[in-house]
Amino acid sequence: MVEQLMLAADEGELVWLMALGVRFMIRGARTDGRFSLVEHPLAPRALGAPAHTHVNEDEYSYVLDGQIGVLIGDEELIAGPGTLVFKPRAVPHAFWNAGDTPARLLEIISPGGFERYFEEASAVFAADGPPDFEQLAAIAARYQLSFDFDSVPALIAKHDLAFG
């Protein structure tokens, strides 16, 4: 089998977790678990993720388009195109589209493998009706990911965001 050496702009599986897209670019299996790479398209004024904490992964987000707001610990930042944001493991963080136009960011996740969380969670969001939050909690637990859903109302109100 010939290994694919290039991924075109219109290639790669794309799934959605509400307003957050995930395009799989390099999976952890391809890098022997060293890292994975995903692209996140994000609708205008949308919350990408409520405050959450990873036990095992560091994330590096490179903004391609738009304005991305981030909360890392207690610090809030706005990152524009060309900006790299480091979200270390064990530190709570959230992110959102801070602008009125679509945004896109590349995200390196180290070590690799966490991209499977997006794949599993997207199946729950794609089901008819409201998402099964017990199933989502079980998926998050498998990846040692914890969410602070109490952060959602404050982030939405403070930054004039939509959730979902």
Buried (B, 14 or more C-beta within 10 A) or exposed (E): EEEEEEBEEEEBEBBBBBBBBBBBBBBBEBBEEEBBBBBBBBBBBBBBBBBBBBEBBBBBBBBBBBBBBBBBEEEBEEBEBEBEBEBEBEBBBBBBBBBEEBBBBBBBBBBBBBBBBBBBBBEBBEEEEEBEEEBBEEBBEEBBBBBEEEBBEEBBEEBEBBEE
